[in-house]
């Protein structure tokens, strides 16, 4: 609920980058065809950035097998689980997952 974020900063897609300097996740979506019609793209990108933040902070998901591991292992299934709240009507899921994998491997902010 929005009230949970009272007095906290909220970054939307417009606050991530500029035309001259895209956010690394925005560039990853372009590089891996992570969008088609563009309707869900802002939410997908913002969720993917949230996923990266969760991974950096060591927050497990329902698929996290070993909570004692010093670093989370992020598989394709793990990305799909963490992104499952976003629906893409065009079916660009493969490109979305590839973009997130790419950003993870490159240490995107």
DOTI-12088 format. One record per atom (N, C-alpha, C): residue number from 1; atom name; x, y, z. Coordinates in nm, 3 decimals. Atoms other than C-alpha are relative to their C-alpha. Example, Ala and Ser with C-alpha at 12.3 -4.5 7.8 and 13.67 -1.06 7.14 Angstrom:
REM DOTI-12088
nr|atom|c1|c2|c3
1|N|0.089|-0.119|0.000
1|CA|1.230|-0.450|0.780
1|C|0.090|0.120|0.000
2|N|-0.082|-0.119|-0.006
2|CA|1.367|-0.106|0.714
2|C|-0.077|0.109|0.073
This chain:
REM DOTI-12088
nr|atom|c1|c2|c3
1|N|0.083|-0.119|0.000
1|CA|0.000|0.000|0.000
1|C|0.088|0.125|0.000
2|N|-0.077|-0.125|0.013
2|CA|0.116|0.350|-0.078
2|C|0.035|0.061|0.135
3|N|-0.023|-0.060|-0.132
3|CA|0.087|0.458|0.285
3|C|0.126|-0.057|0.066
4|N|-0.120|0.061|-0.055
4|CA|0.373|0.221|0.370
4|C|0.126|0.077|-0.040
5|N|-0.116|-0.073|0.051
5|CA|0.607|0.450|0.177
5|C|-0.006|0.149|0.031
6|N|0.008|-0.139|-0.040
6|CA|0.505|0.776|0.340
6|C|0.136|0.047|0.051
7|N|-0.129|-0.061|-0.037
7|CA|0.811|1.001|0.382
7|C|0.121|-0.078|-0.049
8|N|-0.112|0.074|0.060
8|CA|1.026|0.763|0.173
8|C|0.009|0.035|-0.147
9|N|-0.022|-0.031|0.140
9|CA|1.177|0.823|-0.168
9|C|-0.049|-0.115|-0.088
10|N|0.046|0.098|0.099
10|CA|1.012|0.644|-0.462
10|C|0.057|0.041|-0.135
11|N|-0.057|-0.028|0.131
11|CA|1.198|0.622|-0.792
11|C|-0.084|-0.072|-0.105
12|N|0.074|0.058|0.111
12|CA|0.992|0.567|-1.106
12|C|0.093|-0.012|-0.121
13|N|-0.081|0.020|0.121
13|CA|1.115|0.482|-1.455
13|C|0.060|0.133|-0.048
14|N|-0.049|-0.130|0.045
14|CA|1.152|0.855|-1.528
14|C|0.123|0.046|0.078
15|N|-0.113|-0.041|-0.083
15|CA|1.409|0.888|-1.248
15|C|0.122|-0.088|-0.012
16|N|-0.111|0.096|0.008
16|CA|1.640|0.607|-1.359
16|C|0.116|0.047|-0.086
17|N|-0.107|-0.039|0.093
17|CA|1.836|0.753|-1.646
17|C|-0.047|0.113|-0.088
18|N|0.034|-0.105|0.097
18|CA|1.837|1.004|-1.928
18|C|0.014|-0.058|-0.140
19|N|-0.017|0.047|0.138
19|CA|1.826|0.974|-2.305
19|C|0.147|-0.019|-0.033
20|N|-0.144|0.007|0.028
20|CA|2.200|1.034|-2.310
20|C|0.070|-0.109|0.082
21|N|-0.063|0.099|-0.088
21|CA|2.278|0.794|-2.025
21|C|-0.106|-0.086|0.066
22|N|0.101|0.090|-0.055
22|CA|2.032|0.510|-1.972
22|C|0.053|-0.072|0.124
23|N|-0.036|0.085|-0.113
23|CA|2.030|0.314|-1.648
23|C|0.044|-0.134|-0.059
24|N|-0.046|0.129|0.053
24|CA|2.216|-0.018|-1.698
24|C|-0.112|-0.101|-0.023
25|N|0.111|0.094|0.020
25|CA|1.890|-0.212|-1.658
25|C|-0.081|0.040|-0.123
26|N|0.070|-0.044|0.121
26|CA|1.720|0.001|-1.925
26|C|0.078|-0.046|-0.124
27|N|-0.083|0.042|0.113
27|CA|2.011|-0.071|-2.159
27|C|-0.006|-0.151|-0.018
28|N|0.008|0.147|0.008
28|CA|1.996|-0.444|-2.076
28|C|-0.131|-0.042|-0.065
29|N|0.128|0.032|0.062
29|CA|1.626|-0.450|-2.172
29|C|0.005|0.024|-0.150
30|N|-0.016|-0.028|0.143
30|CA|1.714|-0.291|-2.507
30|C|0.088|-0.107|-0.064
31|N|-0.096|0.096|0.056
31|CA|2.011|-0.522|-2.564
31|C|-0.057|-0.141|-0.014
32|N|0.052|0.138|-0.001
32|CA|1.808|-0.838|-2.490
32|C|-0.146|-0.007|-0.042
33|N|0.139|-0.003|0.048
33|CA|1.474|-0.739|-2.646
33|C|-0.098|-0.037|0.111
34|N|0.085|0.027|-0.115
34|CA|1.306|-0.736|-2.306
34|C|-0.131|0.075|-0.001
35|N|0.128|-0.069|0.012
35|CA|1.005|-0.546|-2.435
35|C|-0.052|-0.016|-0.142
36|N|0.058|0.000|0.134
36|CA|0.765|-0.551|-2.726
36|C|-0.088|0.124|-0.014
37|N|0.089|-0.116|0.015
37|CA|0.470|-0.314|-2.698
37|C|0.041|0.114|0.093
38|N|-0.045|-0.103|-0.092
38|CA|0.626|-0.127|-2.405
38|C|-0.093|0.028|0.116
39|N|0.098|-0.029|-0.104
39|CA|0.315|-0.129|-2.187
39|C|0.050|-0.038|0.139
40|N|-0.045|0.047|-0.132
40|CA|0.469|-0.330|-1.901
40|C|0.144|0.036|0.030
41|N|-0.145|-0.020|-0.013
41|CA|0.829|-0.222|-1.957
41|C|0.040|0.084|0.121
42|N|-0.042|-0.077|-0.118
42|CA|0.848|0.053|-1.690
42|C|-0.009|-0.082|0.130
43|N|0.016|0.083|-0.120
43|CA|0.714|-0.184|-1.424
43|C|0.098|-0.115|0.003
44|N|-0.096|0.110|0.006
44|CA|0.933|-0.470|-1.541
44|C|0.140|0.050|0.038
45|N|-0.133|-0.053|-0.028
45|CA|1.247|-0.253|-1.529
45|C|0.011|0.039|0.148
46|N|-0.005|-0.039|-0.141
46|CA|1.163|-0.107|-1.187
46|C|0.000|-0.124|0.090
47|N|-0.001|0.125|-0.077
47|CA|1.088|-0.458|-1.054
47|C|0.135|-0.069|-0.009
48|N|-0.131|0.062|0.018
48|CA|1.414|-0.587|-1.199
48|C|0.106|0.071|0.084
49|N|-0.093|-0.075|-0.085
49|CA|1.604|-0.310|-1.021
49|C|-0.025|-0.035|0.147
50|N|0.032|0.045|-0.136
50|CA|1.421|-0.406|-0.701
50|C|0.055|-0.138|0.027
51|N|-0.057|0.135|-0.011
51|CA|1.526|-0.767|-0.762
51|C|0.150|0.009|0.027
52|N|-0.144|-0.016|-0.020
52|CA|1.890|-0.658|-0.789
52|C|0.030|0.048|0.142
53|N|-0.018|-0.050|-0.136
53|CA|1.857|-0.469|-0.462
53|C|-0.022|-0.111|0.103
54|N|0.026|0.113|-0.091
54|CA|1.705|-0.774|-0.289
54|C|0.117|-0.097|0.000
55|N|-0.113|0.093|0.011
55|CA|1.988|-0.994|-0.417
55|C|0.122|0.056|0.072
56|N|-0.114|-0.063|-0.068
56|CA|2.253|-0.747|-0.299
56|C|-0.014|-0.005|0.151
57|N|0.025|0.001|-0.144
57|CA|2.091|-0.738|0.045
57|C|-0.014|-0.141|0.056
58|N|0.009|0.139|-0.044
58|CA|2.071|-1.120|0.058
58|C|-0.139|-0.045|0.040
59|N|0.138|0.035|-0.033
59|CA|1.692|-1.136|0.077
59|C|-0.040|-0.124|-0.081
60|N|0.036|0.124|0.070
60|CA|1.578|-1.491|-0.006
60|C|-0.139|0.008|-0.062
61|N|0.134|0.015|0.055
61|CA|1.278|-1.592|-0.213
61|C|-0.049|-0.140|0.036
62|N|0.056|0.132|-0.027
62|CA|1.056|-1.898|-0.196
62|C|0.087|-0.111|-0.062
63|N|-0.085|0.100|0.065
63|CA|1.307|-2.076|-0.425
63|C|0.141|-0.009|0.058
64|N|-0.134|0.003|-0.059
64|CA|1.615|-2.003|-0.214
64|C|0.016|-0.130|0.077
65|N|-0.016|0.134|-0.057
65|CA|1.739|-2.351|-0.127
65|C|0.077|0.001|0.132
66|N|-0.086|0.001|-0.117
66|CA|2.005|-2.271|0.132
66|C|0.014|0.140|0.057
67|N|-0.002|-0.133|-0.060
67|CA|1.956|-1.974|0.362
67|C|0.133|0.031|0.068
68|N|-0.129|-0.020|-0.065
68|CA|2.305|-2.021|0.507
68|C|0.112|0.038|-0.098
69|N|-0.102|-0.034|0.099
69|CA|2.488|-1.953|0.181
69|C|0.038|0.148|0.014
70|N|-0.043|-0.139|-0.014
70|CA|2.699|-1.636|0.200
70|C|-0.048|0.089|-0.114
71|N|0.045|-0.076|0.115
71|CA|2.577|-1.530|-0.145
71|C|-0.112|-0.077|-0.068
72|N|0.113|0.064|0.066
72|CA|2.247|-1.601|-0.321
72|C|0.039|-0.046|-0.140
73|N|-0.017|0.051|0.136
73|CA|2.261|-1.817|-0.633
73|C|-0.127|0.036|-0.077
74|N|0.118|-0.048|0.072
74|CA|2.030|-1.650|-0.883
74|C|-0.009|-0.071|-0.135
75|N|0.023|0.077|0.123
75|CA|1.910|-1.895|-1.147
75|C|-0.112|0.064|-0.081
76|N|0.111|-0.045|0.084
76|CA|1.666|-1.840|-1.430
76|C|-0.133|-0.017|0.073
77|N|0.123|0.024|-0.077
77|CA|1.392|-1.994|-1.213
77|C|-0.016|0.103|0.111
78|N|0.003|-0.099|-0.108
78|CA|1.484|-1.758|-0.929
78|C|-0.044|0.137|-0.054
79|N|0.039|-0.127|0.062
79|CA|1.455|-1.455|-1.158
79|C|-0.148|-0.003|-0.035
80|N|0.142|0.011|0.038
80|CA|1.120|-1.577|-1.291
80|C|-0.090|0.009|0.124
81|N|0.079|-0.006|-0.124
81|CA|0.990|-1.625|-0.934
81|C|-0.005|0.144|0.052
82|N|-0.006|-0.136|-0.055
82|CA|1.106|-1.281|-0.823
82|C|-0.071|0.102|-0.089
83|N|0.067|-0.092|0.094
83|CA|0.956|-1.115|-1.134
83|C|-0.145|-0.041|-0.025
84|N|0.131|0.058|0.033
84|CA|0.631|-1.316|-1.125
84|C|-0.118|0.093|0.024
85|N|0.109|-0.092|-0.023
85|CA|0.422|-1.023|-1.006
85|C|-0.028|0.092|-0.118
86|N|0.017|-0.085|0.118
86|CA|0.460|-0.850|-1.343
86|C|-0.043|-0.085|-0.119
87|N|0.054|0.073|0.115
87|CA|0.257|-0.967|-1.640
87|C|0.039|0.072|-0.129
88|N|-0.030|-0.055|0.133
88|CA|0.374|-0.916|-2.000
88|C|-0.097|-0.064|-0.098
89|N|0.101|0.053|0.092
89|CA|0.086|-0.954|-2.242
89|C|0.061|-0.045|-0.133
90|N|-0.065|0.035|0.127
90|CA|0.326|-0.976|-2.538
90|C|0.083|-0.128|0.011
91|N|-0.079|0.121|-0.017
91|CA|0.523|-1.265|-2.391
91|C|0.148|0.020|-0.019
92|N|-0.142|-0.029|0.016
92|CA|0.866|-1.101|-2.385
92|C|0.082|-0.054|0.117
93|N|-0.063|0.051|-0.123
93|CA|0.960|-1.309|-2.079
93|C|0.144|-0.046|-0.021
94|N|-0.138|0.046|0.022
94|CA|1.271|-1.467|-2.231
94|C|0.097|0.117|-0.004
95|N|-0.085|-0.119|0.008
95|CA|1.418|-1.127|-2.315
95|C|0.012|0.071|0.134
96|N|-0.001|-0.062|-0.132
96|CA|1.322|-0.993|-1.973
96|C|0.097|-0.074|0.092
97|N|-0.088|0.080|-0.085
97|CA|1.496|-1.278|-1.792
97|C|0.146|0.015|-0.045
98|N|-0.136|-0.018|0.051
98|CA|1.801|-1.245|-2.018
98|C|0.056|0.137|0.038
99|N|-0.044|-0.134|-0.040
99|CA|1.816|-0.871|-1.944
99|C|0.038|0.002|0.147
100|N|-0.030|0.003|-0.144
100|CA|1.804|-0.934|-1.569
100|C|0.127|-0.080|0.025
101|N|-0.123|0.080|-0.016
101|CA|2.069|-1.208|-1.596
101|C|0.121|0.083|-0.041
102|N|-0.109|-0.082|0.048
102|CA|2.290|-0.971|-1.794
102|C|0.035|0.108|0.102
103|N|-0.024|-0.106|-0.098
103|CA|2.247|-0.689|-1.543
103|C|0.060|-0.056|0.127
104|N|-0.058|0.065|-0.118
104|CA|2.321|-0.927|-1.256
104|C|0.148|-0.031|-0.022
105|N|-0.139|0.039|0.027
105|CA|2.639|-1.050|-1.421
105|C|0.091|0.121|-0.015
106|N|-0.079|-0.121|0.018
106|CA|2.752|-0.695|-1.494
106|C|-0.002|0.090|0.124
107|N|0.004|-0.079|-0.124
107|CA|2.673|-0.570|-1.142
107|C|-0.073|0.133|-0.014
108|N|0.075|-0.123|0.022
108|CA|2.417|-0.312|-1.258
108|C|-0.053|0.056|0.133
109|N|0.049|-0.066|-0.121
109|CA|2.311|-0.060|-0.998
109|C|-0.151|0.003|0.001
